[in-house]
Amino acid sequence: MHKSLRNLILVTLILAMVLSLAACGGEKAAEPDNSTEVETPSRAATNEVNVGIAQDLEDSLDPHLAQAAGTREVLFNIFEGLVKPDSEGNIIPAVAADYSVSEDGKVYTFTLRDGITFHNGDAVTVDDVVYSVSRAAGMLDDGAYMAKDTLKGVVSVEATDDKTVVITLADTNTEFLACLATTNVAIIPEDYADQATNPVGTGPFKYVSRSPQENFVMEKYDGYWGEGAKLDKVTYLITNADSLVMSLKSGAIDICAHLTADQVRSVEDQYNIEKDTMKLVQALYLNNAVAPFDDVRVRQALCYAVNVDEIIDLVVDGNGVRVGSSMFPAFQKYFVEELSDYYTQDIEKAKELLTEAGYPDGFSMTITVPSVYPQHVQTGEVIAEQLKAVGITAEIQQVEWGTWLEQVYSNRDFQSTVVGFDTSTMTARGMLERWTNDHAKNMINFNSPEYDELFRQAIVCTDDAEQTELYRQMETILAEQAANVYIQDLYDMVAVNPALDGLTFYPVYVLDLSTVYYK
């Protein structure tokens, strides 16, 4: 890129703010010299921390209904399922003390943990478990939207005694246990109607209060069955772009994830900066049912017009990993690395495809981006500059997060958008199922009978190597059909008060605060 164009892009990028998606995995960056220490004497004395987040928890606090990754990131500390993931990616017992799986892989038997209680003090019973799993699986009238898709193979959920729950599946599902390990299948009280506004779970922290657009407060649950939280209180502060760096510099915030490169440079002399990939797929997502993106040649032309390395360099200072389909590198066996180079920038090829599709002079398009996510807005700005070379004029339309959820995600009323999609489960299914033709989350309206058939084969496959190959073939179809313009798995950069330690990252999209403590 010419220096003048690079400067133009950098000038036009909006001021960086926190990206409200969660990080996974962990690699600690170089220690700062901390020449200016963050002063938090009062919070250290009371054993509490403030966590900065940019996005208010605008959707439901009911774990079975929560849609946004930012909401699930917070609720991970409050809720648990029968099982849960650990920081190494293993599935470990939680509400259940142990479990067994039948030889045919269709029957899962769980034994409840002794003495486990909800945050309201009530004992967790088998009735609560039956209710929770049945609801999450969509078997009740108030069945949850988020979880029922991955649990729709559940035939029955029964209590065989006061300690045992048996879940029976219609078909063998090697990924079922991982599906149960998400907050979307959390165990909640059966006879409790206020989960959406006053959540009650079994996790190491319990809900205290919420002030919309201001804060979300939780505190240690003393009755937790396990080791429990080390902090007594955590306050999430909803902080806008203009005040984020100021809040960090003043010491008002102790932990802040999803920082941009510019924000890191502003505070790295005061905070320890830890980073790893976010375990998501950022892309220019295209509505395949809306002209001109209903033509595969147009979608492929956009892929050839975009320079992914330039985007990563300009937006995140090189702190990103190229992806070429709907899979991120941390899912090692599923990730098809060669797809990352399936399209390399080729302006002439892009122009040829546009001409073949009937757009020799290009066209105008809209990129609708949630304004709360600065890296996505910035990525949209760079893409708009790059598309000019092939005659495409892209207008960036920034909208509020709630508007994006309703207009783009739910109503599919958009041409294109830049966001990142993650999965709450440690399975390839969680990343790929959404693009099947009849799936409720297929907001890009991707339609490939071959893709759908491969998915049907994959979910009933009991051979791991064969199932992995089927998923990899699905990823290849997404690339070949240019379902979207795939970009990167962003790096998450987390500022941590040097007085704190113990921050632990996960291979799924969560931020576990139960391990954090003052040195």
HUNORKA-V579757 format. One record per backbone hydrogen bond with DSSP energy under -1.0 kcal/mol. NH is the residue of the N-H (numbers start at 1). CO is the residue of the C=O. Records with the same first field share a line. If there is no record, write none. Layout:
# HUNORKA-V579757
NH: CO  CO
This chain:
# HUNORKA-V579757
6: 2
7: 3
8: 4
9: 5
10: 6
11: 7
12: 8
13: 9
19: 258
21: 19
24: 277
25: 506
29: 273
36: 269
44: 40
45: 41
46: 42
48: 43
49: 233
51: 235
52: 255
53: 237
58: 56
61: 196
65: 62
66: 62
72: 68
73: 69
74: 70
75: 71
76: 72
77: 74
78: 75
79: 75
84: 92
86: 90
89: 86
92: 84
94: 82
95: 81
96: 82
97: 111
98: 111
100: 109
102: 107
105: 102
108: 167
109: 100
110: 165
111: 98
112: 163
113: 95
116: 113
118: 122
119: 201
121: 118
124: 116
129: 125
130: 126
131: 127
132: 128
133: 129
134: 130
135: 131
136: 132
137: 133
138: 135
139: 134
143: 140
144: 135
146: 64
151: 147
154: 151
155: 168
156: 168
158: 166
160: 164
161: 164
165: 110
166: 158
167: 108
168: 156
169: 106
170: 153
176: 173
179: 175
180: 176
182: 179
185: 182
186: 183
187: 80
192: 190
197: 194
198: 194
203: 78
205: 77
206: 219
208: 217
209: 217
211: 215
214: 211
215: 211
216: 236
217: 209
218: 234
219: 206
220: 232
221: 204
224: 221
230: 514
232: 47
233: 47
234: 218
235: 49
236: 216
237: 51
238: 214
239: 53
244: 240
247: 243
248: 244
249: 245
250: 246
251: 248
252: 247
254: 50
255: 50
256: 495
259: 493
264: 260
265: 261
266: 262
267: 263
268: 264
270: 267
271: 267
272: 496
274: 494
275: 27
276: 492
278: 490
281: 421
282: 488
283: 419
284: 485
285: 283  417
287: 415
288: 286  444
290: 287
293: 290
295: 292
299: 295
300: 296
301: 297
302: 298
303: 299
304: 300
305: 301
306: 302
311: 307
312: 308
313: 309
314: 310
315: 311
316: 312
318: 312
319: 316
320: 318
321: 489
323: 487
327: 325
331: 328
332: 330
334: 331
335: 331
339: 336
340: 337
341: 338
342: 339
346: 304
350: 346
351: 347
352: 348
353: 349
354: 350
355: 351
356: 352
357: 353
358: 355
359: 354
362: 359
365: 393
367: 395
368: 416
369: 397
371: 399
373: 370
377: 373
378: 374
379: 375
380: 376
381: 377
382: 378
383: 379
384: 380
385: 381
386: 382
387: 383
389: 386
390: 387
391: 388
392: 387
393: 363
395: 365
397: 367
399: 369
404: 400
405: 401
406: 402
407: 403
408: 404
409: 404
410: 405
411: 406
413: 407
414: 412
417: 285
419: 283
421: 281
431: 428
432: 428
433: 429
435: 432
436: 433
439: 436
442: 439
443: 441
445: 442
452: 448
453: 449
454: 450
455: 451
456: 452
457: 453
458: 454
459: 455
467: 463
468: 464
469: 465
470: 466
471: 467
472: 468
473: 469
474: 470
475: 471
476: 472
477: 473
478: 474
479: 475
480: 476
481: 477
482: 479
483: 478
485: 284
486: 484
487: 282
488: 282
489: 321
491: 319
492: 276
494: 274
495: 256
496: 272
497: 254
500: 497
501: 517
510: 508
517: 501
519: 499
